[in-house]
Amino acid sequence: MTSTGLEKEKAVSKVARRRRVALWVVTTFLLLAQGLAVLLFFRHGWEALAFPYPLNYGEGPLLDQSVRLAAFENIYRTDLGAPPYVVANYPPLFMLAQVPFVWLFGPALWYGRLISLLGVAAVALFVGLTLHALTRDRIAALAGAMIFPAIPYVVRWSSLSRVDSLGLALSWAGLFVVARWPQKRWSVFVSALLLVAAVYTRQTYIVAAPLAAFVWLVAQGQRRRALQTASIASGACFLLFAVLNISTGEGFFLNTVTANLNDFRWERVSLNALGALLACPMLMLGSLAFLLLTSRKGNRAWWLVAPYLIASVPTAVLVGKVGSDVNYLLELSAALSLATGAFIAWQRRRPRLRTALIALLAVQMLALAQSSRVASGLQNYVIDQRTEVARLSMMVAEADGPVLTDDYMGLLPERGKRIYFQPFEMTQLARDGDWDQRPFVEGIAKEMFPLIMIWSPPFAREIRQDRWTPRMLEEIRNHYERTGRVADMVIYRPKE
């Protein structure tokens, strides 16, 4: 070999070595940034587990429903004209998962929160495993997995005793089975049952994961398996729906469908879309680039990533419903994590671009960690009021009769009382003409409630308008007197 050839070879080797070093450096930077974000996630969860009182309006009804199921009661009532005035907005799997804990430990919120935290960890695990099954790229798989628990929406919702994380984990378990073993017979049944379990944890998971699984199987030439999976999943869904609806006298449809048809406000969608773009620009742009620029023929991952990403958008748009929250953005968050990891894997043949993308993702992770502090701040705002919330809990325990409250409904089942009235749900039903509020309002006028507590924080004073009808508030003013303010709750007691 000539000296010129040797020099060229050395130059090429030096360039390759520099690229490897650069890739190692930015990957280390990314892992450190993601480690920081995940550490914040665990700290946020631990603080929630250590807090024995409600952190969210929706925790109370779910705990109450778990207690009722533990006593073998029907939670899907059809007679909304008689007390208790409560509805069960979700399918029963999350509540059923808590029943053994209710039997062992009594009513508490920590085990529902633990299930949610484990659900988030499971989603991250299955996103990573799915990416590895699709791309065989360890860096992309690890990056995609660790994005999910760092997203602020996930951090905020992960510590709450709510249905969303468990349902999303089940849907991702089903997707992973399909992606990893598309040719196995047993995977048809296992994936279908997992997808059905997700739907019967939260009904909005009926679209994205099943659609992605079907498209992926068809793209892999497994049309028969795709049809079998779709048939088993849809058949099981309809059968369970029929059983639950018939056994509850059509109460299951009333509670999970009719009671969820709230008013829709596009301004809420616009506000959340802007917030997502500001919080996750790298994730959104990278996912869009993967969706539009990737060759469908040369990238098998596209056929699972693209349908899941596209189908997660309609669920995210439902954040515009009155009373909705960032839980409607969790499925989209998982889709962005998956697509971002797939985009990094796609750049393996472009080492410079891949290195730049990983560096940008590391910066994005640091920004996500900073944004997650806001989510933690919202939780800490409640936890810092622990002494005052303990006073509310004592008031509930000492009340001789049913207690009306909104944000701290979870105190009722914790204190061995049943929820008598769910303000938001029943108010929305009254406005839609699906519930006659007059008997309940008459109860207020008769001063049959020894204690009424209404949440009125300085940052959301108008929220009571979505939770209580004008007639209810009028009767409370006429027959109850304001006796104090504890933990942002205005306390009312009957006039003497």
C-alpha positions as CSV (number, residue, x, y, z in Angstrom):
1,M,0.0,0.0,0.0
2,T,1.3,3.5,-0.9
3,S,2.0,6.2,1.7
4,T,-0.9,8.1,0.2
5,G,-3.2,5.2,0.8
6,L,-2.0,4.8,4.4
7,E,-2.6,8.4,5.1
8,K,-6.1,8.2,3.7
9,E,-6.8,5.1,5.8
10,K,-5.5,6.8,8.9
11,A,-7.6,9.9,8.2
12,V,-10.7,7.8,7.8
13,S,-9.9,5.9,11.0
14,K,-9.4,9.2,12.8
15,V,-12.7,10.5,11.6
16,A,-14.5,7.3,12.6
17,R,-12.9,7.4,16.0
18,R,-14.0,11.0,16.5
19,R,-17.5,10.1,15.5
20,R,-17.5,7.3,18.0
21,V,-16.2,9.5,20.8
22,A,-18.8,12.2,19.9
23,L,-21.6,9.6,20.0
24,W,-20.4,8.3,23.3
25,V,-20.2,11.8,24.8
26,V,-23.7,12.9,23.7
27,T,-25.2,9.5,24.7
28,T,-23.7,9.9,28.2
29,F,-25.1,13.5,28.3
30,L,-28.5,12.1,27.3
31,L,-28.4,9.4,29.9
32,L,-27.5,11.9,32.6
33,A,-30.3,14.2,31.6
34,Q,-32.8,11.4,31.5
35,G,-31.5,10.1,34.8
36,L,-32.2,13.5,36.4
37,A,-35.7,13.5,34.9
38,V,-36.5,10.0,36.1
39,L,-35.2,10.9,39.6
40,L,-37.7,13.8,39.7
41,F,-40.4,11.3,38.7
42,F,-39.5,8.9,41.5
43,R,-39.3,11.7,44.1
44,H,-42.7,13.0,42.9
45,G,-44.2,9.6,43.3
46,W,-42.7,8.9,46.7
47,E,-44.1,12.2,48.1
48,A,-47.5,11.2,46.9
49,L,-47.3,7.8,48.4
50,A,-46.4,9.3,51.8
51,F,-49.4,11.8,51.7
52,P,-52.5,10.0,53.1
53,Y,-55.1,12.5,51.8
54,P,-56.6,13.2,48.4
55,L,-54.5,15.0,45.8
56,N,-57.1,15.2,43.1
57,Y,-60.9,15.4,42.7
58,G,-61.1,12.1,40.8
59,E,-59.3,10.0,43.4
60,G,-62.3,10.1,45.8
61,P,-65.0,8.6,43.6
62,L,-62.6,5.8,42.4
63,L,-61.8,4.9,46.0
64,D,-65.5,5.0,46.9
65,Q,-66.3,2.7,44.0
66,S,-63.5,0.3,45.1
67,V,-65.0,0.1,48.5
68,R,-68.4,-0.6,47.1
69,L,-67.1,-3.3,44.9
70,A,-65.3,-4.8,47.9
71,A,-68.7,-5.0,49.5
72,F,-70.1,-6.6,46.3
73,E,-72.3,-3.6,45.4
74,N,-73.2,-2.4,41.9
75,I,-71.3,0.7,41.1
76,Y,-73.2,1.4,37.8
77,R,-76.5,2.7,39.1
78,T,-79.5,3.6,36.8
79,D,-81.7,5.4,39.3
80,L,-80.0,8.8,39.5
81,G,-83.1,10.3,41.0
82,A,-82.4,8.7,44.5
83,P,-79.4,9.1,46.7
84,P,-76.5,8.6,46.6
85,Y,-76.1,10.8,43.6
86,V,-73.0,9.2,42.1
87,V,-71.8,7.9,38.8
88,A,-68.9,5.6,37.8
89,N,-67.3,7.1,34.7
90,Y,-64.9,4.3,34.0
91,P,-65.0,0.5,33.4
92,P,-64.3,-1.5,36.5
93,L,-60.8,-3.0,36.1
94,F,-58.8,-0.4,38.0
95,M,-61.3,-0.5,40.9
96,L,-61.3,-4.3,40.9
97,A,-57.5,-4.2,41.2
98,Q,-57.9,-2.3,44.4
99,V,-60.5,-4.6,46.0
100,P,-57.9,-7.0,47.6
101,F,-56.1,-4.0,49.1
102,V,-59.4,-2.7,50.5
103,W,-60.0,-6.1,52.1
104,L,-56.4,-6.1,53.6
105,F,-55.8,-2.5,54.5
106,G,-59.1,-0.7,54.5
107,P,-59.9,2.4,52.4
108,A,-56.7,4.2,51.5
109,L,-55.2,6.1,48.5
110,W,-51.7,4.8,48.5
111,Y,-52.3,1.5,46.8
112,G,-54.1,3.2,43.9
113,R,-51.2,5.6,43.5
114,L,-48.7,2.7,43.7
115,I,-50.6,1.0,40.8
116,S,-50.4,4.2,38.8
117,L,-46.7,4.6,39.4
118,L,-46.0,1.0,38.4
119,G,-48.2,1.5,35.4
120,V,-46.0,4.4,34.2
121,A,-42.9,2.3,34.8
122,A,-44.4,-0.5,32.8
123,V,-45.3,1.8,29.9
124,A,-41.7,3.0,29.8
125,L,-40.4,-0.6,29.8
126,F,-42.7,-1.7,27.0
127,V,-41.9,1.3,24.9
128,G,-38.3,0.5,25.2
129,L,-38.8,-3.2,24.5
130,T,-41.0,-2.5,21.6
131,L,-38.4,-0.1,20.1
132,H,-35.7,-2.7,20.5
133,A,-37.9,-5.4,18.9
134,L,-38.5,-3.1,15.9
135,T,-35.1,-1.5,15.5
136,R,-32.5,-3.6,17.4
137,D,-31.0,-0.3,18.4
138,R,-30.2,-0.2,22.2
139,I,-29.6,3.5,22.3
140,A,-32.8,4.4,20.6
141,A,-34.7,1.9,22.8
142,L,-33.3,3.2,26.0
143,A,-33.8,6.8,24.9
144,G,-37.4,6.2,24.0
145,A,-38.2,4.4,27.2
146,M,-36.8,7.1,29.5
147,I,-38.6,9.9,27.7
148,F,-42.1,8.8,28.8
149,P,-41.7,9.2,32.6
150,A,-40.0,12.6,32.1
151,I,-42.8,14.3,30.2
152,P,-44.5,16.8,32.6
153,Y,-48.0,15.5,31.9
154,V,-46.9,12.0,32.9
155,V,-45.1,13.2,36.0
156,R,-48.2,15.2,37.1
157,W,-50.6,12.3,36.6
158,S,-48.4,9.4,37.6
159,S,-48.8,9.9,41.3
160,L,-52.6,10.0,41.3
161,S,-54.9,7.1,42.1
162,R,-56.5,7.2,38.6
163,V,-57.3,4.7,36.0
164,D,-55.1,6.0,33.1
165,S,-51.7,4.6,33.8
166,L,-52.8,1.0,34.4
167,G,-54.9,1.1,31.2
168,L,-52.0,2.5,29.2
169,A,-49.7,-0.1,30.6
170,L,-52.0,-2.9,29.6
171,S,-52.4,-1.5,26.0
172,W,-48.6,-1.3,25.7
173,A,-48.1,-4.8,27.0
174,G,-50.5,-5.9,24.1
175,L,-48.5,-3.9,21.6
176,F,-45.2,-5.3,22.7
177,V,-46.5,-8.9,22.4
178,V,-47.6,-8.1,18.8
179,A,-44.3,-6.4,17.9
180,R,-42.1,-9.0,19.5
181,W,-43.9,-12.2,18.4
182,P,-46.1,-11.4,15.4
183,Q,-45.9,-15.0,14.1
184,K,-46.7,-16.8,17.2
185,R,-50.2,-18.3,17.6
186,W,-50.4,-17.6,21.4
187,S,-49.6,-13.9,20.8
188,V,-52.9,-13.5,19.1
189,F,-54.8,-14.4,22.2
190,V,-52.5,-12.7,24.7
191,S,-52.3,-9.4,22.9
192,A,-56.1,-9.4,22.3
193,L,-56.8,-10.0,25.9
194,L,-54.4,-7.3,27.0
195,L,-55.9,-4.8,24.6
196,V,-59.4,-5.7,25.9
197,A,-58.2,-5.3,29.5
198,A,-56.9,-1.8,28.6
199,V,-60.3,-0.8,27.2
200,Y,-62.0,-2.0,30.4
201,T,-59.7,0.1,32.4
202,R,-60.3,3.2,30.4
203,Q,-62.6,3.3,27.4
204,T,-60.5,5.8,25.3
205,Y,-57.8,3.1,24.8
206,I,-60.1,1.4,22.3
207,V,-58.5,3.1,19.3
208,A,-54.7,3.7,19.1
209,A,-53.2,0.4,20.3
210,P,-55.7,-1.9,18.6
211,L,-55.3,0.0,15.3
212,A,-51.5,0.0,15.5
213,A,-51.5,-3.7,16.3
214,F,-53.8,-4.5,13.3
215,V,-51.8,-2.3,10.8
216,W,-48.5,-3.7,12.0
217,L,-49.6,-7.4,11.6
218,V,-51.0,-6.7,8.1
219,A,-47.7,-4.9,7.1
220,Q,-45.8,-8.0,8.3
221,G,-47.8,-10.2,6.0
222,Q,-49.7,-11.6,9.0
223,R,-53.2,-10.8,7.7
224,R,-54.7,-13.9,9.2
225,R,-53.2,-13.1,12.6
226,A,-54.4,-9.5,12.3
227,L,-58.0,-10.6,11.6
228,Q,-57.8,-13.1,14.4
229,T,-56.6,-10.5,16.9
230,A,-59.2,-8.0,15.8
231,S,-62.0,-10.6,16.0
232,I,-61.0,-11.8,19.4
233,A,-60.5,-8.3,20.8
234,S,-63.8,-6.9,19.4
235,G,-65.7,-10.0,20.3
236,A,-64.5,-10.0,23.9
237,C,-65.2,-6.2,24.1
238,F,-68.8,-6.6,22.9
239,L,-69.4,-9.6,25.1
240,L,-68.1,-7.9,28.2
241,F,-70.1,-4.8,27.4
242,A,-73.3,-6.9,27.0
243,V,-72.7,-8.7,30.3
244,L,-72.0,-5.6,32.2
245,N,-74.8,-3.6,30.6
246,I,-77.4,-6.3,31.1
247,S,-76.3,-7.2,34.6
248,T,-76.5,-3.5,35.7
249,G,-79.8,-2.7,34.0
250,E,-78.1,-0.6,31.3
251,G,-76.3,1.3,34.1
252,F,-72.9,0.6,32.6
253,F,-73.8,2.5,29.4
254,L,-75.4,5.3,31.4
255,N,-72.3,5.8,33.6
256,T,-69.5,5.2,31.2
257,V,-70.9,6.8,28.0
258,T,-73.8,9.2,28.7
259,A,-72.3,10.7,31.8
260,N,-69.1,11.4,29.9
261,L,-70.7,13.5,27.2
262,N,-69.7,16.9,28.6
263,D,-69.5,20.2,26.8
264,F,-66.5,20.7,24.5
265,R,-64.4,23.9,24.3
266,W,-61.9,24.3,21.5
267,E,-60.0,26.9,23.4
268,R,-58.9,24.2,25.9
269,V,-57.5,22.2,23.0
270,S,-55.6,25.2,21.6
271,L,-54.2,26.1,25.0
272,N,-53.0,22.5,25.6
273,A,-51.6,22.2,22.1
274,L,-49.5,25.4,22.6
275,G,-48.4,24.1,26.0
276,A,-47.3,20.8,24.4
277,L,-45.4,22.5,21.6
278,L,-43.5,24.7,24.1
279,A,-42.8,21.8,26.5
280,C,-41.9,19.2,23.9
281,P,-40.7,20.8,20.7
282,M,-38.0,18.2,20.0
283,L,-40.3,15.3,20.6
284,M,-43.1,16.7,18.4
285,L,-40.8,17.8,15.5
286,G,-38.9,14.5,15.6
287,S,-42.1,12.5,15.6
288,L,-43.5,14.5,12.7
289,A,-40.2,14.1,10.8
290,F,-40.3,10.3,11.4
291,L,-43.9,10.2,10.2
292,L,-43.4,12.2,7.0
293,L,-39.8,11.6,6.0
294,T,-39.2,8.0,6.8
295,S,-39.3,5.5,3.9
296,R,-42.1,3.1,4.6
297,K,-40.4,0.4,2.6
298,G,-37.1,0.7,4.3
299,N,-38.3,1.1,7.8
300,R,-40.5,-1.6,9.3
301,A,-41.0,0.3,12.5
302,W,-43.1,2.9,10.6
303,W,-46.0,0.5,10.3
304,L,-46.5,0.4,14.1
305,V,-45.2,3.8,15.1
306,A,-47.2,5.8,12.5
307,P,-50.7,4.4,13.1
308,Y,-50.2,4.6,16.9
309,L,-49.0,8.2,16.7
310,I,-51.8,9.3,14.4
311,A,-54.6,7.5,16.3
312,S,-53.4,9.0,19.6
313,V,-54.2,12.5,18.4
314,P,-58.1,12.2,18.6
315,T,-57.8,11.1,22.2
316,A,-55.6,14.0,23.0
317,V,-58.1,16.4,21.4
318,L,-60.7,15.2,24.0
319,V,-58.8,17.4,26.5
320,G,-61.2,20.0,25.3
321,K,-64.1,18.4,27.3
322,V,-65.2,20.4,30.3
323,G,-63.7,18.7,33.4
324,S,-60.9,17.0,31.4
325,D,-57.2,17.2,32.4
326,V,-53.8,16.2,31.2
327,N,-54.7,12.5,31.5
328,Y,-56.0,12.8,27.9
329,L,-52.4,13.5,26.8
330,L,-50.8,10.4,28.2
331,E,-51.3,8.2,25.2
332,L,-49.9,11.0,22.9
333,S,-46.9,11.2,25.3
334,A,-46.3,7.5,24.8
335,A,-46.6,7.9,21.1
336,L,-44.1,10.8,21.1
337,S,-41.6,8.7,23.1
338,L,-42.0,5.8,20.7
339,A,-41.7,8.0,17.5
340,T,-38.7,9.9,18.9
341,G,-36.8,6.7,19.7
342,A,-37.7,5.3,16.2
343,F,-36.4,8.5,14.6
344,I,-33.0,8.2,16.4
345,A,-32.8,4.6,15.3
346,W,-33.5,5.6,11.7
347,Q,-30.4,7.8,11.6
348,R,-27.9,5.0,12.3
349,R,-26.5,5.4,8.8
350,R,-26.1,9.1,9.3
351,P,-23.8,9.3,12.3
352,R,-23.4,13.0,12.3
353,L,-27.1,13.6,12.2
354,R,-27.7,10.9,14.8
355,T,-25.2,12.5,17.2
356,A,-26.8,15.9,16.7
357,L,-30.3,14.5,17.4
358,I,-29.1,12.7,20.6
359,A,-27.6,16.0,21.7
360,L,-30.8,17.9,21.0
361,L,-32.8,15.2,22.8
362,A,-30.5,15.6,25.9
363,V,-31.3,19.3,25.9
364,Q,-35.0,18.5,25.5
365,M,-34.8,16.2,28.5
366,L,-33.3,18.9,30.7
367,A,-36.1,21.2,29.6
368,L,-38.6,18.5,30.5
369,A,-37.1,18.1,33.9
370,Q,-37.4,21.8,34.5
371,S,-41.1,21.7,33.3
372,S,-41.8,18.8,35.6
373,R,-40.9,21.0,38.5
374,V,-44.1,22.9,37.8
375,A,-46.1,19.6,38.0
376,S,-44.4,18.8,41.3
377,G,-45.2,22.3,42.5
378,L,-48.9,21.7,42.0
379,Q,-48.7,18.5,44.1
380,N,-46.5,20.2,46.7
381,Y,-49.0,23.0,47.1
382,V,-51.5,20.4,48.4
383,I,-49.0,18.5,50.4
384,D,-47.8,21.7,52.2
385,Q,-51.3,22.1,53.5
386,R,-51.2,18.7,55.2
387,T,-52.1,20.1,58.7
388,E,-55.1,21.9,57.3
389,V,-56.2,18.8,55.3
390,A,-56.0,16.8,58.5
391,R,-58.4,19.2,60.1
392,L,-60.8,18.7,57.2
393,S,-60.5,14.9,57.7
394,M,-61.4,15.4,61.4
395,M,-64.4,17.5,60.4
396,V,-65.6,14.8,58.1
397,A,-65.2,12.1,60.8
398,E,-67.1,14.2,63.3
399,A,-70.0,15.1,61.0
400,D,-73.3,13.5,62.0
401,G,-74.8,12.8,58.6
402,P,-73.8,13.0,54.9
403,V,-71.1,15.5,53.9
404,L,-71.0,17.4,50.6
405,T,-67.6,18.3,49.2
406,D,-65.8,18.4,45.9
407,D,-62.0,18.3,45.8
408,Y,-61.6,16.3,49.0
409,M,-64.2,13.7,48.4
410,G,-61.6,11.1,49.0
411,L,-61.7,12.0,52.7
412,L,-65.2,10.4,52.9
413,P,-64.3,6.8,52.1
414,E,-61.1,7.2,54.1
415,R,-63.2,8.0,57.1
416,G,-65.7,5.2,56.5
417,K,-68.3,7.3,54.9
418,R,-69.9,6.9,51.5
419,I,-69.9,9.7,48.9
420,Y,-73.4,11.1,48.8
421,F,-73.0,13.5,45.9
422,Q,-70.5,13.9,43.1
423,P,-70.7,17.6,42.3
424,F,-69.1,17.8,38.8
425,E,-70.7,14.8,37.3
426,M,-74.2,15.5,38.6
427,T,-74.0,19.1,37.6
428,Q,-73.1,18.3,34.1
429,L,-75.9,15.7,33.9
430,A,-78.3,18.4,35.2
431,R,-77.2,20.9,32.5
432,D,-77.7,18.2,29.8
433,G,-81.2,17.5,31.1
434,D,-80.3,13.9,32.2
435,W,-80.8,14.5,35.9
436,D,-83.4,16.3,37.9
437,Q,-81.6,18.2,40.6
438,R,-84.8,19.3,42.5
439,P,-84.9,16.5,45.2
440,F,-81.2,17.1,46.0
441,V,-81.7,20.9,46.1
442,E,-84.6,20.4,48.5
443,G,-82.3,18.4,50.7
444,I,-80.0,21.4,50.9
445,A,-82.9,23.7,51.7
446,K,-83.9,21.3,54.5
447,E,-80.4,21.6,55.9
448,M,-79.9,17.8,55.9
449,F,-76.1,18.1,55.5
450,P,-74.2,19.0,58.6
451,L,-71.1,20.0,56.6
452,I,-70.6,21.4,53.1
453,M,-67.1,22.1,51.8
454,I,-66.4,23.8,48.4
455,W,-63.0,24.1,46.9
456,S,-62.2,27.7,46.0
457,P,-58.4,28.2,45.5
458,P,-57.0,31.6,44.5
459,F,-55.9,30.3,41.1
460,A,-59.2,28.7,40.1
461,R,-62.1,30.5,41.8
462,E,-64.5,30.0,38.9
463,I,-64.2,26.2,39.0
464,R,-67.2,26.0,41.3
465,Q,-69.4,27.0,38.4
466,D,-68.5,23.6,36.7
467,R,-69.2,21.7,39.8
468,W,-72.3,23.2,41.3
469,T,-75.4,24.5,39.6
470,P,-76.5,28.1,40.3
471,R,-79.6,26.7,42.1
472,M,-77.4,24.6,44.4
473,L,-75.1,27.5,45.3
474,E,-78.2,29.7,45.9
475,E,-79.7,27.3,48.3
476,I,-76.4,26.9,50.1
477,R,-76.2,30.7,50.5
478,N,-79.8,30.8,51.8
479,H,-79.6,28.0,54.3
480,Y,-76.0,27.7,55.3
481,E,-73.5,30.1,56.8
482,R,-69.8,30.3,56.0
483,T,-67.8,29.4,59.1
484,G,-64.3,29.4,57.8
485,R,-61.7,28.5,55.2
486,V,-59.4,25.5,55.5
487,A,-57.0,24.3,52.8
488,D,-58.7,26.4,50.2
489,M,-62.0,24.8,51.2
490,V,-64.9,27.2,52.1
491,I,-66.7,25.6,55.1
492,Y,-70.5,25.9,55.3
493,R,-72.7,24.7,58.2
494,P,-76.5,25.0,58.6
495,K,-77.8,28.2,60.0
496,E,-79.1,27.9,63.5
